[in-house]
């Protein structure tokens, strides 16, 4: 069985915001990926950005400067 790790999961109101996050994070070399929203939380569009917890802390300011509104940021073990 795979060991669960700590992640920060960012959810979005719209699919457009989620796709923009994927694009801009790729351009800025910010680690993470789009995933379906985990069942533990609810979100508007059904997509979320998953980033390792330690990396989120490192890139939190850069993510804020991307100018993408996210619905919520939730720490989860996935």
PyMOL Python script that loads the backbone (N, CA, C, O; Angstrom):
from pymol import cmd

cmd.read_pdbstr("""\
ATOM      1  N   UNK A   1       0.836  -1.182   0.000  1.00  0.00           N
ATOM      2  CA  UNK A   1       0.000   0.000   0.000  1.00  0.00           C
ATOM      3  C   UNK A   1       0.885   1.252   0.000  1.00  0.00           C
ATOM      4  O   UNK A   1       1.883   1.330   0.716  1.00  0.00           O
ATOM      5  N   UNK A   2       0.498   2.204  -0.805  1.00  0.00           N
ATOM      6  CA  UNK A   2       1.244   3.450  -0.936  1.00  0.00           C
ATOM      7  C   UNK A   2       1.117   4.299   0.335  1.00  0.00           C
ATOM      8  O   UNK A   2       0.032   4.436   0.899  1.00  0.00           O
ATOM      9  N   UNK A   3       2.243   4.862   0.770  1.00  0.00           N
ATOM     10  CA  UNK A   3       2.227   5.736   1.941  1.00  0.00           C
ATOM     11  C   UNK A   3       1.618   7.086   1.568  1.00  0.00           C
ATOM     12  O   UNK A   3       1.993   7.685   0.561  1.00  0.00           O
ATOM     13  N   UNK A   4       0.686   7.555   2.378  1.00  0.00           N
ATOM     14  CA  UNK A   4       0.057   8.853   2.124  1.00  0.00           C
ATOM     15  C   UNK A   4       1.015   9.967   2.508  1.00  0.00           C
ATOM     16  O   UNK A   4       1.772   9.854   3.472  1.00  0.00           O
ATOM     17  N   UNK A   5       0.970  11.058   1.728  1.00  0.00           N
ATOM     18  CA  UNK A   5       1.844  12.202   1.948  1.00  0.00           C
ATOM     19  C   UNK A   5       1.004  13.454   2.187  1.00  0.00           C
ATOM     20  O   UNK A   5      -0.183  13.498   1.863  1.00  0.00           O
ATOM     21  N   UNK A   6       1.645  14.464   2.756  1.00  0.00           N
ATOM     22  CA  UNK A   6       0.966  15.729   3.032  1.00  0.00           C
ATOM     23  C   UNK A   6       0.948  16.604   1.783  1.00  0.00           C
ATOM     24  O   UNK A   6       1.985  16.863   1.171  1.00  0.00           O
ATOM     25  N   UNK A   7      -0.251  17.054   1.418  1.00  0.00           N
ATOM     26  CA  UNK A   7      -0.433  17.930   0.272  1.00  0.00           C
ATOM     27  C   UNK A   7      -1.310  19.115   0.656  1.00  0.00           C
ATOM     28  O   UNK A   7      -2.099  19.046   1.598  1.00  0.00           O
ATOM     29  N   UNK A   8      -1.157  20.185  -0.080  1.00  0.00           N
ATOM     30  CA  UNK A   8      -2.092  21.299  -0.025  1.00  0.00           C
ATOM     31  C   UNK A   8      -2.921  21.170  -1.294  1.00  0.00           C
ATOM     32  O   UNK A   8      -2.381  21.032  -2.392  1.00  0.00           O
ATOM     33  N   UNK A   9      -4.235  21.215  -1.131  1.00  0.00           N
ATOM     34  CA  UNK A   9      -5.150  21.083  -2.261  1.00  0.00           C
ATOM     35  C   UNK A   9      -5.897  22.405  -2.417  1.00  0.00           C
ATOM     36  O   UNK A   9      -6.592  22.853  -1.505  1.00  0.00           O
ATOM     37  N   UNK A  10      -5.741  23.021  -3.588  1.00  0.00           N
ATOM     38  CA  UNK A  10      -6.412  24.282  -3.887  1.00  0.00           C
ATOM     39  C   UNK A  10      -7.606  23.988  -4.778  1.00  0.00           C
ATOM     40  O   UNK A  10      -7.462  23.338  -5.813  1.00  0.00           O
ATOM     41  N   UNK A  11      -8.777  24.456  -4.391  1.00  0.00           N
ATOM     42  CA  UNK A  11      -9.980  24.242  -5.195  1.00  0.00           C
ATOM     43  C   UNK A  11     -10.399  25.549  -5.861  1.00  0.00           C
ATOM     44  O   UNK A  11     -10.009  26.636  -5.435  1.00  0.00           O
ATOM     45  N   UNK A  12     -11.199  25.417  -6.911  1.00  0.00           N
ATOM     46  CA  UNK A  12     -11.563  26.566  -7.737  1.00  0.00           C
ATOM     47  C   UNK A  12     -13.064  26.604  -7.973  1.00  0.00           C
ATOM     48  O   UNK A  12     -13.745  25.579  -7.928  1.00  0.00           O
ATOM     49  N   UNK A  13     -13.564  27.804  -8.225  1.00  0.00           N
ATOM     50  CA  UNK A  13     -14.973  27.974  -8.565  1.00  0.00           C
ATOM     51  C   UNK A  13     -15.272  27.476  -9.976  1.00  0.00           C
ATOM     52  O   UNK A  13     -16.343  26.927 -10.234  1.00  0.00           O
ATOM     53  N   UNK A  14     -14.308  27.672 -10.897  1.00  0.00           N
ATOM     54  CA  UNK A  14     -14.558  27.327 -12.298  1.00  0.00           C
ATOM     55  C   UNK A  14     -13.420  26.478 -12.863  1.00  0.00           C
ATOM     56  O   UNK A  14     -12.291  26.520 -12.375  1.00  0.00           O
ATOM     57  N   UNK A  15     -13.741  25.715 -13.890  1.00  0.00           N
ATOM     58  CA  UNK A  15     -12.741  24.923 -14.596  1.00  0.00           C
ATOM     59  C   UNK A  15     -11.702  25.834 -15.244  1.00  0.00           C
ATOM     60  O   UNK A  15     -10.524  25.483 -15.305  1.00  0.00           O
ATOM     61  N   UNK A  16     -12.124  26.983 -15.720  1.00  0.00           N
ATOM     62  CA  UNK A  16     -11.205  27.934 -16.350  1.00  0.00           C
ATOM     63  C   UNK A  16     -10.104  28.343 -15.375  1.00  0.00           C
ATOM     64  O   UNK A  16      -8.935  28.410 -15.755  1.00  0.00           O
ATOM     65  N   UNK A  17     -10.467  28.618 -14.121  1.00  0.00           N
ATOM     66  CA  UNK A  17      -9.465  28.990 -13.111  1.00  0.00           C
ATOM     67  C   UNK A  17      -8.494  27.833 -12.861  1.00  0.00           C
ATOM     68  O   UNK A  17      -7.290  28.045 -12.723  1.00  0.00           O
ATOM     69  N   UNK A  18      -9.020  26.624 -12.804  1.00  0.00           N
ATOM     70  CA  UNK A  18      -8.167  25.454 -12.578  1.00  0.00           C
ATOM     71  C   UNK A  18      -7.178  25.271 -13.726  1.00  0.00           C
ATOM     72  O   UNK A  18      -5.996  25.010 -13.497  1.00  0.00           O
ATOM     73  N   UNK A  19      -7.660  25.408 -14.954  1.00  0.00           N
ATOM     74  CA  UNK A  19      -6.795  25.253 -16.124  1.00  0.00           C
ATOM     75  C   UNK A  19      -5.748  26.370 -16.192  1.00  0.00           C
ATOM     76  O   UNK A  19      -4.607  26.141 -16.593  1.00  0.00           O
ATOM     77  N   UNK A  20      -6.147  27.562 -15.799  1.00  0.00           N
ATOM     78  CA  UNK A  20      -5.206  28.690 -15.769  1.00  0.00           C
ATOM     79  C   UNK A  20      -4.107  28.427 -14.733  1.00  0.00           C
ATOM     80  O   UNK A  20      -2.943  28.755 -14.966  1.00  0.00           O
ATOM     81  N   UNK A  21      -4.474  27.840 -13.599  1.00  0.00           N
ATOM     82  CA  UNK A  21      -3.501  27.498 -12.563  1.00  0.00           C
ATOM     83  C   UNK A  21      -2.478  26.509 -13.114  1.00  0.00           C
ATOM     84  O   UNK A  21      -1.275  26.664 -12.901  1.00  0.00           O
ATOM     85  N   UNK A  22      -2.963  25.499 -13.819  1.00  0.00           N
ATOM     86  CA  UNK A  22      -2.062  24.508 -14.404  1.00  0.00           C
ATOM     87  C   UNK A  22      -1.083  25.174 -15.383  1.00  0.00           C
ATOM     88  O   UNK A  22       0.117  24.902 -15.353  1.00  0.00           O
ATOM     89  N   UNK A  23      -1.597  26.024 -16.225  1.00  0.00           N
ATOM     90  CA  UNK A  23      -0.768  26.700 -17.225  1.00  0.00           C
ATOM     91  C   UNK A  23       0.279  27.611 -16.579  1.00  0.00           C
ATOM     92  O   UNK A  23       1.465  27.530 -16.899  1.00  0.00           O
ATOM     93  N   UNK A  24      -0.168  28.474 -15.672  1.00  0.00           N
ATOM     94  CA  UNK A  24       0.740  29.450 -15.062  1.00  0.00           C
ATOM     95  C   UNK A  24       1.765  28.782 -14.146  1.00  0.00           C
ATOM     96  O   UNK A  24       2.920  29.206 -14.099  1.00  0.00           O
ATOM     97  N   UNK A  25       1.356  27.752 -13.425  1.00  0.00           N
ATOM     98  CA  UNK A  25       2.318  27.046 -12.577  1.00  0.00           C
ATOM     99  C   UNK A  25       3.379  26.370 -13.439  1.00  0.00           C
ATOM    100  O   UNK A  25       4.555  26.352 -13.076  1.00  0.00           O
ATOM    101  N   UNK A  26       2.973  25.820 -14.568  1.00  0.00           N
ATOM    102  CA  UNK A  26       3.936  25.219 -15.483  1.00  0.00           C
ATOM    103  C   UNK A  26       4.930  26.243 -16.006  1.00  0.00           C
ATOM    104  O   UNK A  26       6.130  25.979 -16.071  1.00  0.00           O
ATOM    105  N   UNK A  27       4.427  27.404 -16.375  1.00  0.00           N
ATOM    106  CA  UNK A  27       5.297  28.481 -16.881  1.00  0.00           C
ATOM    107  C   UNK A  27       6.292  28.945 -15.825  1.00  0.00           C
ATOM    108  O   UNK A  27       7.429  29.290 -16.148  1.00  0.00           O
ATOM    109  N   UNK A  28       5.867  28.953 -14.563  1.00  0.00           N
ATOM    110  CA  UNK A  28       6.711  29.437 -13.465  1.00  0.00           C
ATOM    111  C   UNK A  28       7.483  28.306 -12.770  1.00  0.00           C
ATOM    112  O   UNK A  28       8.181  28.546 -11.785  1.00  0.00           O
ATOM    113  N   UNK A  29       7.356  27.082 -13.280  1.00  0.00           N
ATOM    114  CA  UNK A  29       8.034  25.903 -12.720  1.00  0.00           C
ATOM    115  C   UNK A  29       7.643  25.663 -11.258  1.00  0.00           C
ATOM    116  O   UNK A  29       8.471  25.277 -10.433  1.00  0.00           O
ATOM    117  N   UNK A  30       6.367  25.899 -10.961  1.00  0.00           N
ATOM    118  CA  UNK A  30       5.824  25.619  -9.632  1.00  0.00           C
ATOM    119  C   UNK A  30       5.289  24.189  -9.669  1.00  0.00           C
ATOM    120  O   UNK A  30       4.446  23.872 -10.509  1.00  0.00           O
ATOM    121  N   UNK A  31       5.765  23.317  -8.769  1.00  0.00           N
ATOM    122  CA  UNK A  31       5.361  21.910  -8.815  1.00  0.00           C
ATOM    123  C   UNK A  31       3.889  21.729  -8.449  1.00  0.00           C
ATOM    124  O   UNK A  31       3.302  22.548  -7.742  1.00  0.00           O
ATOM    125  N   UNK A  32       3.320  20.653  -8.941  1.00  0.00           N
ATOM    126  CA  UNK A  32       1.941  20.312  -8.623  1.00  0.00           C
ATOM    127  C   UNK A  32       1.242  19.792  -9.858  1.00  0.00           C
ATOM    128  O   UNK A  32       1.823  19.723 -10.941  1.00  0.00           O
ATOM    129  N   UNK A  33      -0.042  19.420  -9.676  1.00  0.00           N
ATOM    130  CA  UNK A  33      -0.812  18.940 -10.813  1.00  0.00           C
ATOM    131  C   UNK A  33      -2.298  19.035 -10.529  1.00  0.00           C
ATOM    132  O   UNK A  33      -2.721  19.126  -9.376  1.00  0.00           O
ATOM    133  N   UNK A  34      -3.083  19.014 -11.595  1.00  0.00           N
ATOM    134  CA  UNK A  34      -4.538  19.007 -11.458  1.00  0.00           C
ATOM    135  C   UNK A  34      -4.994  17.615 -11.084  1.00  0.00           C
ATOM    136  O   UNK A  34      -4.490  16.618 -11.602  1.00  0.00           O
ATOM    137  N   UNK A  35      -5.958  17.559 -10.176  1.00  0.00           N
ATOM    138  CA  UNK A  35      -6.559  16.292  -9.755  1.00  0.00           C
ATOM    139  C   UNK A  35      -8.064  16.506  -9.602  1.00  0.00           C
ATOM    140  O   UNK A  35      -8.519  17.644  -9.485  1.00  0.00           O
ATOM    141  N   UNK A  36      -8.830  15.428  -9.602  1.00  0.00           N
ATOM    142  CA  UNK A  36     -10.241  15.566  -9.226  1.00  0.00           C
ATOM    143  C   UNK A  36     -10.311  15.974  -7.747  1.00  0.00           C
ATOM    144  O   UNK A  36      -9.465  15.566  -6.952  1.00  0.00           O
ATOM    145  N   UNK A  37     -11.288  16.756  -7.389  1.00  0.00           N
ATOM    146  CA  UNK A  37     -11.415  17.177  -5.991  1.00  0.00           C
ATOM    147  C   UNK A  37     -11.619  15.940  -5.112  1.00  0.00           C
ATOM    148  O   UNK A  37     -12.519  15.141  -5.369  1.00  0.00           O
ATOM    149  N   UNK A  38     -10.790  15.779  -4.081  1.00  0.00           N
ATOM    150  CA  UNK A  38     -10.943  14.635  -3.178  1.00  0.00           C
ATOM    151  C   UNK A  38     -12.316  14.645  -2.488  1.00  0.00           C
ATOM    152  O   UNK A  38     -12.893  15.705  -2.244  1.00  0.00           O
ATOM    153  N   UNK A  39     -12.817  13.468  -2.186  1.00  0.00           N
ATOM    154  CA  UNK A  39     -14.132  13.351  -1.538  1.00  0.00           C
ATOM    155  C   UNK A  39     -14.188  14.022  -0.174  1.00  0.00           C
ATOM    156  O   UNK A  39     -15.267  14.383   0.296  1.00  0.00           O
ATOM    157  N   UNK A  40     -13.038  14.192   0.463  1.00  0.00           N
ATOM    158  CA  UNK A  40     -12.990  14.797   1.800  1.00  0.00           C
ATOM    159  C   UNK A  40     -13.410  16.259   1.799  1.00  0.00           C
ATOM    160  O   UNK A  40     -13.762  16.805   2.845  1.00  0.00           O
ATOM    161  N   UNK A  41     -13.377  16.900   0.630  1.00  0.00           N
ATOM    162  CA  UNK A  41     -13.767  18.310   0.535  1.00  0.00           C
ATOM    163  C   UNK A  41     -14.723  18.485  -0.638  1.00  0.00           C
ATOM    164  O   UNK A  41     -14.869  17.592  -1.473  1.00  0.00           O
ATOM    165  N   UNK A  42     -15.365  19.632  -0.691  1.00  0.00           N
ATOM    166  CA  UNK A  42     -16.254  19.932  -1.808  1.00  0.00           C
ATOM    167  C   UNK A  42     -15.770  21.201  -2.482  1.00  0.00           C
ATOM    168  O   UNK A  42     -15.182  22.075  -1.845  1.00  0.00           O
ATOM    169  N   UNK A  43     -16.025  21.293  -3.784  1.00  0.00           N
ATOM    170  CA  UNK A  43     -15.608  22.474  -4.529  1.00  0.00           C
ATOM    171  C   UNK A  43     -16.507  22.647  -5.730  1.00  0.00           C
ATOM    172  O   UNK A  43     -17.174  21.711  -6.172  1.00  0.00           O
ATOM    173  N   UNK A  44     -16.514  23.866  -6.254  1.00  0.00           N
ATOM    174  CA  UNK A  44     -17.399  24.223  -7.346  1.00  0.00           C
ATOM    175  C   UNK A  44     -17.198  23.477  -8.640  1.00  0.00           C
ATOM    176  O   UNK A  44     -18.166  22.962  -9.198  1.00  0.00           O
ATOM    177  N   UNK A  45     -15.964  23.396  -9.149  1.00  0.00           N
ATOM    178  CA  UNK A  45     -15.782  22.893 -10.513  1.00  0.00           C
ATOM    179  C   UNK A  45     -15.376  21.430 -10.586  1.00  0.00           C
ATOM    180  O   UNK A  45     -15.444  20.845 -11.667  1.00  0.00           O
ATOM    181  N   UNK A  46     -14.964  20.822  -9.502  1.00  0.00           N
ATOM    182  CA  UNK A  46     -14.585  19.418  -9.528  1.00  0.00           C
ATOM    183  C   UNK A  46     -13.106  19.180  -9.778  1.00  0.00           C
ATOM    184  O   UNK A  46     -12.656  18.035  -9.728  1.00  0.00           O
ATOM    185  N   UNK A  47     -12.332  20.238 -10.048  1.00  0.00           N
ATOM    186  CA  UNK A  47     -10.890  20.113 -10.239  1.00  0.00           C
ATOM    187  C   UNK A  47     -10.157  20.855  -9.133  1.00  0.00           C
ATOM    188  O   UNK A  47     -10.643  21.857  -8.608  1.00  0.00           O
ATOM    189  N   UNK A  48      -8.981  20.348  -8.790  1.00  0.00           N
ATOM    190  CA  UNK A  48      -8.171  20.968  -7.747  1.00  0.00           C
ATOM    191  C   UNK A  48      -6.710  20.904  -8.158  1.00  0.00           C
ATOM    192  O   UNK A  48      -6.333  20.080  -8.992  1.00  0.00           O
ATOM    193  N   UNK A  49      -5.888  21.769  -7.577  1.00  0.00           N
ATOM    194  CA  UNK A  49      -4.449  21.763  -7.788  1.00  0.00           C
ATOM    195  C   UNK A  49      -3.816  21.164  -6.546  1.00  0.00           C
ATOM    196  O   UNK A  49      -4.030  21.651  -5.436  1.00  0.00           O
ATOM    197  N   UNK A  50      -3.038  20.109  -6.731  1.00  0.00           N
ATOM    198  CA  UNK A  50      -2.372  19.426  -5.619  1.00  0.00           C
ATOM    199  C   UNK A  50      -0.890  19.748  -5.660  1.00  0.00           C
ATOM    200  O   UNK A  50      -0.235  19.605  -6.693  1.00  0.00           O
ATOM    201  N   UNK A  51      -0.372  20.184  -4.524  1.00  0.00           N
ATOM    202  CA  UNK A  51       1.047  20.504  -4.407  1.00  0.00           C
ATOM    203  C   UNK A  51       1.527  19.964  -3.059  1.00  0.00           C
ATOM    204  O   UNK A  51       0.825  20.099  -2.057  1.00  0.00           O
ATOM    205  N   UNK A  52       2.721  19.350  -3.021  1.00  0.00           N
ATOM    206  CA  UNK A  52       3.239  18.879  -1.731  1.00  0.00           C
ATOM    207  C   UNK A  52       3.253  20.019  -0.705  1.00  0.00           C
ATOM    208  O   UNK A  52       3.565  21.163  -1.034  1.00  0.00           O
ATOM    209  N   UNK A  53       2.915  19.686   0.525  1.00  0.00           N
ATOM    210  CA  UNK A  53       2.809  20.691   1.585  1.00  0.00           C
ATOM    211  C   UNK A  53       4.072  21.538   1.704  1.00  0.00           C
ATOM    212  O   UNK A  53       3.985  22.763   1.798  1.00  0.00           O
ATOM    213  N   UNK A  54       5.241  20.906   1.700  1.00  0.00           N
ATOM    214  CA  UNK A  54       6.501  21.649   1.840  1.00  0.00           C
ATOM    215  C   UNK A  54       6.714  22.582   0.651  1.00  0.00           C
ATOM    216  O   UNK A  54       7.211  23.696   0.818  1.00  0.00           O
ATOM    217  N   UNK A  55       6.343  22.139  -0.535  1.00  0.00           N
ATOM    218  CA  UNK A  55       6.491  22.975  -1.724  1.00  0.00           C
ATOM    219  C   UNK A  55       5.500  24.142  -1.699  1.00  0.00           C
ATOM    220  O   UNK A  55       5.823  25.239  -2.157  1.00  0.00           O
ATOM    221  N   UNK A  56       4.311  23.913  -1.173  1.00  0.00           N
ATOM    222  CA  UNK A  56       3.330  25.003  -1.065  1.00  0.00           C
ATOM    223  C   UNK A  56       3.888  26.115  -0.188  1.00  0.00           C
ATOM    224  O   UNK A  56       3.787  27.296  -0.523  1.00  0.00           O
ATOM    225  N   UNK A  57       4.476  25.725   0.935  1.00  0.00           N
ATOM    226  CA  UNK A  57       5.055  26.730   1.829  1.00  0.00           C
ATOM    227  C   UNK A  57       6.168  27.504   1.120  1.00  0.00           C
ATOM    228  O   UNK A  57       6.316  28.709   1.321  1.00  0.00           O
ATOM    229  N   UNK A  58       6.935  26.817   0.303  1.00  0.00           N
ATOM    230  CA  UNK A  58       8.023  27.456  -0.438  1.00  0.00           C
ATOM    231  C   UNK A  58       7.505  28.398  -1.530  1.00  0.00           C
ATOM    232  O   UNK A  58       8.066  29.473  -1.741  1.00  0.00           O
ATOM    233  N   UNK A  59       6.429  27.990  -2.227  1.00  0.00           N
ATOM    234  CA  UNK A  59       5.918  28.738  -3.375  1.00  0.00           C
ATOM    235  C   UNK A  59       4.646  29.546  -3.089  1.00  0.00           C
ATOM    236  O   UNK A  59       4.055  30.094  -4.019  1.00  0.00           O
ATOM    237  N   UNK A  60       4.222  29.630  -1.853  1.00  0.00           N
ATOM    238  CA  UNK A  60       2.966  30.293  -1.512  1.00  0.00           C
ATOM    239  C   UNK A  60       2.903  31.732  -2.024  1.00  0.00           C
ATOM    240  O   UNK A  60       1.876  32.147  -2.561  1.00  0.00           O
ATOM    241  N   UNK A  61       3.963  32.483  -1.869  1.00  0.00           N
ATOM    242  CA  UNK A  61       3.978  33.864  -2.353  1.00  0.00           C
ATOM    243  C   UNK A  61       3.882  33.905  -3.868  1.00  0.00           C
ATOM    244  O   UNK A  61       3.128  34.707  -4.418  1.00  0.00           O
ATOM    245  N   UNK A  62       4.636  33.050  -4.548  1.00  0.00           N
ATOM    246  CA  UNK A  62       4.598  33.001  -6.019  1.00  0.00           C
ATOM    247  C   UNK A  62       3.207  32.614  -6.510  1.00  0.00           C
ATOM    248  O   UNK A  62       2.732  33.163  -7.504  1.00  0.00           O
ATOM    249  N   UNK A  63       2.554  31.688  -5.838  1.00  0.00           N
ATOM    250  CA  UNK A  63       1.196  31.287  -6.218  1.00  0.00           C
ATOM    251  C   UNK A  63       0.246  32.468  -6.055  1.00  0.00           C
ATOM    252  O   UNK A  63      -0.620  32.693  -6.900  1.00  0.00           O
ATOM    253  N   UNK A  64       0.406  33.218  -4.975  1.00  0.00           N
ATOM    254  CA  UNK A  64      -0.426  34.395  -4.764  1.00  0.00           C
ATOM    255  C   UNK A  64      -0.247  35.437  -5.857  1.00  0.00           C
ATOM    256  O   UNK A  64      -1.199  36.125  -6.225  1.00  0.00           O
ATOM    257  N   UNK A  65       0.976  35.554  -6.379  1.00  0.00           N
ATOM    258  CA  UNK A  65       1.252  36.532  -7.434  1.00  0.00           C
ATOM    259  C   UNK A  65       0.749  36.096  -8.811  1.00  0.00           C
ATOM    260  O   UNK A  65       0.785  36.888  -9.753  1.00  0.00           O
ATOM    261  N   UNK A  66       0.282  34.853  -8.945  1.00  0.00           N
ATOM    262  CA  UNK A  66      -0.258  34.401 -10.228  1.00  0.00           C
ATOM    263  C   UNK A  66      -1.575  35.106 -10.556  1.00  0.00           C
ATOM    264  O   UNK A  66      -1.965  35.193 -11.720  1.00  0.00           O
ATOM    265  N   UNK A  67      -2.253  35.605  -9.529  1.00  0.00           N
ATOM    266  CA  UNK A  67      -3.499  36.335  -9.749  1.00  0.00           C
ATOM    267  C   UNK A  67      -4.693  35.439 -10.024  1.00  0.00           C
ATOM    268  O   UNK A  67      -5.667  35.888 -10.628  1.00  0.00           O
ATOM    269  N   UNK A  68      -4.644  34.185  -9.597  1.00  0.00           N
ATOM    270  CA  UNK A  68      -5.738  33.247  -9.817  1.00  0.00           C
ATOM    271  C   UNK A  68      -6.489  33.066  -8.496  1.00  0.00           C
ATOM    272  O   UNK A  68      -5.906  32.684  -7.482  1.00  0.00           O
ATOM    273  N   UNK A  69      -7.774  33.345  -8.529  1.00  0.00           N
ATOM    274  CA  UNK A  69      -8.584  33.189  -7.319  1.00  0.00           C
ATOM    275  C   UNK A  69      -8.911  31.714  -7.129  1.00  0.00           C
ATOM    276  O   UNK A  69      -9.438  31.063  -8.032  1.00  0.00           O
ATOM    277  N   UNK A  70      -8.595  31.195  -5.951  1.00  0.00           N
ATOM    278  CA  UNK A  70      -9.023  29.829  -5.649  1.00  0.00           C
ATOM    279  C   UNK A  70     -10.036  29.866  -4.527  1.00  0.00           C
ATOM    280  O   UNK A  70     -10.061  30.785  -3.709  1.00  0.00           O
ATOM    281  N   UNK A  71     -10.866  28.847  -4.512  1.00  0.00           N
ATOM    282  CA  UNK A  71     -11.992  28.794  -3.574  1.00  0.00           C
ATOM    283  C   UNK A  71     -11.507  28.542  -2.152  1.00  0.00           C
ATOM    284  O   UNK A  71     -11.883  29.249  -1.218  1.00  0.00           O
ATOM    285  N   UNK A  72     -10.662  27.517  -2.005  1.00  0.00           N
ATOM    286  CA  UNK A  72     -10.150  27.186  -0.683  1.00  0.00           C
ATOM    287  C   UNK A  72      -8.822  26.453  -0.815  1.00  0.00           C
ATOM    288  O   UNK A  72      -8.518  25.873  -1.857  1.00  0.00           O
ATOM    289  N   UNK A  73      -8.040  26.488   0.254  1.00  0.00           N
ATOM    290  CA  UNK A  73      -6.783  25.737   0.336  1.00  0.00           C
ATOM    291  C   UNK A  73      -6.920  24.819   1.547  1.00  0.00           C
ATOM    292  O   UNK A  73      -7.143  25.276   2.668  1.00  0.00           O
ATOM    293  N   UNK A  74      -6.780  23.509   1.300  1.00  0.00           N
ATOM    294  CA  UNK A  74      -6.994  22.514   2.351  1.00  0.00           C
ATOM    295  C   UNK A  74      -5.790  21.589   2.430  1.00  0.00           C
ATOM    296  O   UNK A  74      -5.345  21.057   1.413  1.00  0.00           O
ATOM    297  N   UNK A  75      -5.261  21.396   3.639  1.00  0.00           N
ATOM    298  CA  UNK A  75      -4.175  20.453   3.841  1.00  0.00           C
ATOM    299  C   UNK A  75      -4.771  19.050   4.013  1.00  0.00           C
ATOM    300  O   UNK A  75      -5.647  18.837   4.851  1.00  0.00           O
ATOM    301  N   UNK A  76      -4.282  18.095   3.206  1.00  0.00           N
ATOM    302  CA  UNK A  76      -4.783  16.716   3.243  1.00  0.00           C
ATOM    303  C   UNK A  76      -3.641  15.744   3.121  1.00  0.00           C
ATOM    304  O   UNK A  76      -2.593  16.064   2.560  1.00  0.00           O
ATOM    305  N   UNK A  77      -3.847  14.537   3.654  1.00  0.00           N
ATOM    306  CA  UNK A  77      -2.936  13.420   3.403  1.00  0.00           C
ATOM    307  C   UNK A  77      -3.553  12.633   2.267  1.00  0.00           C
ATOM    308  O   UNK A  77      -4.665  12.119   2.392  1.00  0.00           O
ATOM    309  N   UNK A  78      -2.831  12.538   1.152  1.00  0.00           N
ATOM    310  CA  UNK A  78      -3.320  11.817  -0.034  1.00  0.00           C
ATOM    311  C   UNK A  78      -2.300  10.773  -0.464  1.00  0.00           C
ATOM    312  O   UNK A  78      -2.521  10.060  -1.442  1.00  0.00           O
TER     313      UNK A  78
END
""", "prot")
cmd.dss("prot")
cmd.show_as("cartoon", "prot")
cmd.util.cbc("prot")
cmd.orient("prot")
